[in-house]
């Protein structure tokens, strides 16, 4: 199988380039990412619709990956509770090598075909859940092993990779394959491939949370009030919604804990 993610960069002798030339060329390459993701929108929609059905019935969403891909899954999962006010276990990101691999690479962790399933079981995955395997190459053994076992256990699976026809694309129920082309630095898939993965994960989690009723209009009415900025944002939402003074809105927000709770209390 040809790995586009490993193919030679269109650029060479980078050590001789000016800073301006490097930055402009990276920007030109990055502009290709959104167009590659656009071509995959039907596949993204198909997965989200199936996943939404499962989450509406109490299912959960899991991400697995190694290296950059694993870190992106953890990032997306970790942002769901503060943004949407959902339980931490609703969306779970798992990286090959465990939490220590978030900051530092763990040798050979991605080569173990059995470990992902063990990690998923440790996190309580069940047949009504959903699993997204993330691997730029589409060949990571850790991810493939997890997807294959998930399929055997009636878990809905998707695979995000950047190589068409990859083993991950073939193994997952839903293949999402943005072909972003060679990286600016040959093989550095933390760049365009990573950007494409982040964009797709944003779409998946945000759309699912909207479908679960965690957005009102266009506002994060269930966000956690974890800092002054978010308290201020929530207060202004309430001022706009209820047409009451700022200080009154702030006191109500701190009393009831969320914008949604404040607005609902006024409806009673």
Number of C-alpha atoms within 10 A of each C-alpha: 9 11 18 18 24 18 14 15 15 12 13 12 6 12 8 9 11 9 10 8 12 16 11 11 12 15 12 12 17 19 12 15 22 16 14 17 21 12 14 16 16 11 14 22 15 13 22 21 14 14 23 22 15 19 19 13 10 11 19 22 25 22 28 30 30 30 21 22 27 24 24 26 27 22 16 19 23 16 15 21 17 17 19 22 18 18 10 13 16 16 23 22 23 25 28 28 24 14 13 11 18 20 9 10 15 16 10 10 19 21 17 17 18 16 19 29 21 13 18 20 11 9 14 11 22 15 15 18 23 26 27 28 31 33 31 32 22 26 19 20 22 26 31 31 20 25 28 18 16 23 16 9 14 13 21 22 26 26 30 28 29 31 27 20 16 21 18 33 24 14 19 22 18 21 25 30 27 26 23 26 22 22 24 23 18 15 18 15 23 17 18 27 30 23 18 28 27 17 14 21 22 15 16 21 19 18 18 20 19 16 16 15 14 22 19 12 9 8 15 21 24 22 24 19 20 9 8 9 10 15 20 16 18 27 25 20 20 25 17 13 12 13 11 12 13 16 12 12 24 19 13 19 22 15 11 14 17 22 30 21 15 21 18 10 11 8 6 5
